Amino acid sequence: MPRELDDKSYHQFRTFLEQQCGIVLGENKQYLVKSRLAPLMAKFDVASLSELVTQTLVPTQRQLRAAVIDAMTTNETLWFRDDYPFELLKKKVLPELAAKSTSLKIWSAASSSGQEPYSIAMAVQEFQQQNPGTFKTGVQIIGTDISTTMLEHCKYGHYDSLALSRGLSAQRKKQFFEPGDNGMYKVKDSVKKMVSFRPLNLLNSYSLMGRFDLVFCRNVLIYFAPEIKSQIISQIHGVLNKDCYLFLGASESMSGLNQSFNMVRCNPGIIYQKK
């Protein structure tokens, strides 16, 4: 078993992680670091977690640093997570946007293994089926993540039965997926062509992303310190078109972070509209 992290190494690692990607670990999260980083010890031929952390702090250890950040930022997710954002998308947001434009551009921040951006694409297709002719000049959905490993998985678009059982109805599985190799299922091309993926650290500039009609930044802010949350919200505001929307996670709030959005209470849920 890997030796436990000593207090000094854990403190150094917390500082490193916050500086590199803004994630704030609590005082007693050594168990989380151990569970995420232990598999890297054999890969990089390191005898202890403390030694792994020591090597991670060396700027020239780029491959190790990338693997550590991948391990610490990779999270499982669900299809159509929480349901209500996707219902609000189809019933409120997309009708408003369709009345103003024939094109649509959406950003899914921290797209993890791809479920959110692909769920958004499926919801947009369902809306278009019910409202023929909408967004006829194109739909563009961009998923970003700090983890290059996750992005490759997203681009591949293949999922096993267990992954599909988490939030995906049988009807949507039949409509939007087709059998792949080795018992896997792959996202149909009609959905896949709507979505592209690219690497992005939310601490960096968003200026090269262009402008968006809608941003999903759900279940992301909970990992950041208040000043970093405020910075991220401010940058998202800068890339949103006027009167367009931001979706946060169910347990996340804009309170005290930014005064440039109007909170829109829905039933259920809350969304934020750029002033």
C-alpha positions in Angstrom: 0.0 0.0 0.0 1.3 3.5 -0.7 2.5 5.4 2.3 0.2 8.1 3.5 0.9 11.7 2.5 2.7 13.6 5.3 1.3 17.0 6.2 4.0 19.0 4.5 3.5 17.1 1.2 -0.3 17.5 1.4 0.0 21.2 2.0 2.4 21.6 -1.0 0.0 19.6 -3.2 -3.0 21.7 -2.2 -1.1 24.8 -3.2 0.0 23.3 -6.5 -3.5 22.2 -7.4 -5.1 25.6 -6.6 -2.4 27.4 -8.6 -2.6 25.1 -11.6 -6.4 24.7 -12.0 -8.1 26.6 -9.1 -9.4 23.6 -7.3 -9.4 24.0 -3.5 -8.9 20.9 -1.4 -10.1 20.9 2.2 -7.9 20.3 5.3 -8.6 16.6 5.5 -8.8 15.3 1.9 -5.7 13.2 2.0 -7.8 10.1 1.3 -9.1 11.7 -2.0 -5.6 12.5 -3.1 -4.5 9.0 -2.3 -7.3 7.3 -4.2 -6.8 9.5 -7.3 -3.0 9.4 -7.4 -2.1 5.9 -6.1 -2.5 4.4 -9.6 0.2 6.8 -11.0 2.9 5.4 -8.7 3.5 2.3 -10.7 3.2 4.1 -14.0 5.9 6.7 -13.0 7.9 4.2 -10.9 7.6 6.2 -7.6 7.8 4.5 -4.2 5.5 6.7 -2.2 2.8 9.4 -2.5 5.0 11.9 -0.9 7.7 11.3 -3.5 5.1 11.5 -6.2 4.0 14.9 -4.9 7.7 16.1 -4.7 8.3 15.2 -8.3 5.0 16.8 -9.4 6.2 20.1 -8.0 9.2 20.1 -10.4 8.2 22.3 -13.4 10.1 20.1 -15.9 8.0 17.1 -15.0 5.4 18.0 -17.6 4.1 14.5 -18.3 3.7 13.7 -14.6 2.0 17.0 -13.9 -0.5 16.5 -16.7 -1.3 13.0 -15.4 -1.8 14.3 -11.9 -4.1 17.1 -13.0 -6.0 14.6 -15.2 -6.4 12.3 -12.2 -7.6 15.0 -9.8 -10.0 16.7 -12.2 -11.7 13.6 -13.7 -15.3 13.2 -12.4 -18.1 10.9 -13.4 -21.3 12.5 -14.6 -24.8 11.6 -15.8 -26.9 12.0 -18.9 -29.4 14.8 -18.6 -28.2 15.5 -15.0 -31.0 16.9 -12.8 -33.4 16.8 -15.7 -34.8 20.3 -15.1 -32.1 22.3 -17.0 -32.8 20.4 -20.1 -36.6 20.9 -19.8 -35.9 24.6 -19.2 -33.7 24.6 -22.3 -36.4 23.2 -24.5 -39.4 25.0 -23.0 -38.0 28.5 -22.3 -34.4 29.2 -23.5 -34.5 27.7 -27.0 -37.8 29.2 -28.0 -36.5 32.7 -26.9 -33.2 32.2 -28.8 -35.0 30.7 -31.9 -37.1 33.9 -32.1 -34.0 36.0 -32.3 -31.6 34.0 -34.5 -31.3 31.2 -37.0 -28.1 30.0 -35.5 -27.1 28.7 -32.0 -23.9 28.5 -30.1 -23.6 26.8 -26.7 -20.6 26.2 -24.4 -20.5 23.2 -22.0 -17.7 24.0 -19.5 -15.9 21.1 -17.8 -17.5 18.6 -20.1 -15.9 15.6 -18.3 -16.7 12.4 -20.2 -19.0 14.1 -22.6 -22.5 13.4 -21.2 -23.4 17.0 -20.8 -22.6 18.4 -24.2 -24.1 15.3 -25.9 -27.2 15.7 -23.7 -27.5 19.3 -24.8 -27.3 18.3 -28.4 -30.0 15.7 -28.0 -32.2 18.2 -26.3 -31.7 20.7 -29.2 -32.5 18.0 -31.7 -35.7 17.1 -29.8 -36.6 20.9 -29.9 -35.9 21.1 -33.6 -38.1 18.0 -34.2 -41.0 19.7 -32.4 -40.2 23.1 -34.1 -39.1 22.4 -37.7 -37.0 25.1 -39.3 -35.4 26.5 -36.2 -31.7 27.2 -36.1 -31.5 26.3 -39.8 -28.1 28.0 -40.3 -26.4 25.9 -37.7 -26.0 24.6 -34.2 -22.5 24.6 -32.6 -21.9 23.1 -29.2 -18.4 23.3 -27.7 -17.4 21.1 -24.8 -14.2 22.0 -22.9 -12.3 20.3 -20.1 -8.8 20.6 -18.5 -8.3 16.8 -18.8 -6.9 15.7 -22.2 -7.7 12.1 -21.3 -11.4 13.0 -20.9 -11.5 15.0 -24.1 -10.2 12.0 -26.1 -13.0 9.9 -24.6 -15.5 12.7 -25.5 -14.4 12.8 -29.1 -14.6 9.1 -29.4 -18.2 9.1 -28.3 -18.4 5.4 -27.3 -20.1 4.4 -24.0 -20.7 1.0 -22.3 -24.1 -0.1 -21.0 -23.3 0.9 -17.4 -22.5 4.5 -18.5 -25.7 4.6 -20.6 -27.8 3.4 -17.6 -27.0 6.6 -15.7 -29.8 9.0 -16.7 -30.5 8.0 -20.2 -34.0 6.7 -21.1 -34.5 3.7 -23.3 -36.2 5.9 -25.9 -33.2 8.3 -26.1 -30.8 5.4 -26.2 -32.7 4.0 -29.2 -33.0 7.4 -30.9 -29.5 8.8 -30.4 -27.2 5.8 -30.2 -26.2 2.8 -32.3 -24.3 -0.4 -31.4 -20.5 -0.2 -31.6 -17.7 -2.7 -31.1 -17.2 -4.9 -28.0 -20.7 -4.3 -26.6 -20.3 -0.5 -26.6 -22.7 2.0 -27.9 -21.7 5.1 -30.0 -23.3 8.5 -30.3 -25.0 8.8 -33.7 -23.3 11.1 -36.2 -26.4 13.4 -36.3 -25.6 14.3 -32.7 -21.9 14.0 -32.9 -21.6 16.5 -35.7 -23.2 19.2 -33.5 -20.5 18.9 -30.8 -16.8 19.7 -30.8 -14.3 19.5 -27.9 -11.2 21.5 -27.0 -8.9 21.8 -23.9 -9.5 24.8 -21.6 -8.4 25.7 -18.1 -11.1 27.9 -16.6 -8.4 30.0 -15.0 -7.1 31.1 -18.4 -8.6 33.5 -21.0 -11.8 32.6 -22.9 -11.3 35.2 -25.6 -10.5 32.6 -28.3 -13.8 30.8 -27.7 -15.9 33.5 -29.4 -19.3 34.5 -28.2 -22.2 32.2 -27.0 -25.9 32.2 -26.7 -25.9 29.9 -23.7 -23.3 28.6 -21.2 -23.6 25.5 -19.1 -21.1 25.8 -16.2 -22.7 23.3 -13.8 -21.2 21.6 -10.7 -17.9 23.3 -11.4 -17.8 26.4 -9.2 -18.1 24.3 -6.0 -14.4 23.3 -6.4 -13.1 26.9 -6.5 -12.3 29.6 -3.9 -14.7 32.6 -3.9 -12.3 34.9 -5.8 -11.7 32.3 -8.5 -15.5 31.8 -8.8 -16.0 35.5 -9.3 -13.2 35.6 -11.9 -14.8 32.7 -13.8 -18.3 34.2 -13.7 -16.9 37.6 -14.9 -15.2 35.9 -17.9 -18.3 33.9 -18.8 -20.2 37.2 -18.8 -17.7 38.5 -21.3 -18.4 35.8 -23.8 -22.2 35.7 -23.5 -24.3 37.6 -26.0 -26.7 40.2 -24.5 -29.8 38.8 -22.7 -28.5 35.2 -23.0 -28.3 32.6 -20.3 -25.9 30.9 -17.9 -26.9 27.6 -16.2 -25.2 26.7 -12.9 -25.5 23.5 -10.8 -28.4 22.9 -8.5 -26.2 23.6 -5.4 -24.4 26.6 -6.9 -25.3 30.3 -6.5 -24.3 33.6 -8.0 -24.8 35.2 -4.6 -22.0 37.7 -3.8 -20.1 36.8 -7.0 -21.3 39.0 -9.8 -24.0 41.7 -10.2 -24.0 41.6 -14.0 -26.7 38.8 -14.3 -30.4 38.8 -13.5 -31.6 35.7 -11.6 -34.5 34.2 -13.3 -36.7 31.9 -11.1 -38.2 29.0 -13.0 -40.3 26.1 -11.8 -38.2 24.2 -11.0 -34.7 25.7 -11.0 -32.9 29.0 -11.5 -31.0 30.4 -14.5 -29.0 33.6 -14.9 -29.6 36.1 -17.7 -26.9 38.5 -18.8 -27.9 42.1 -18.2 
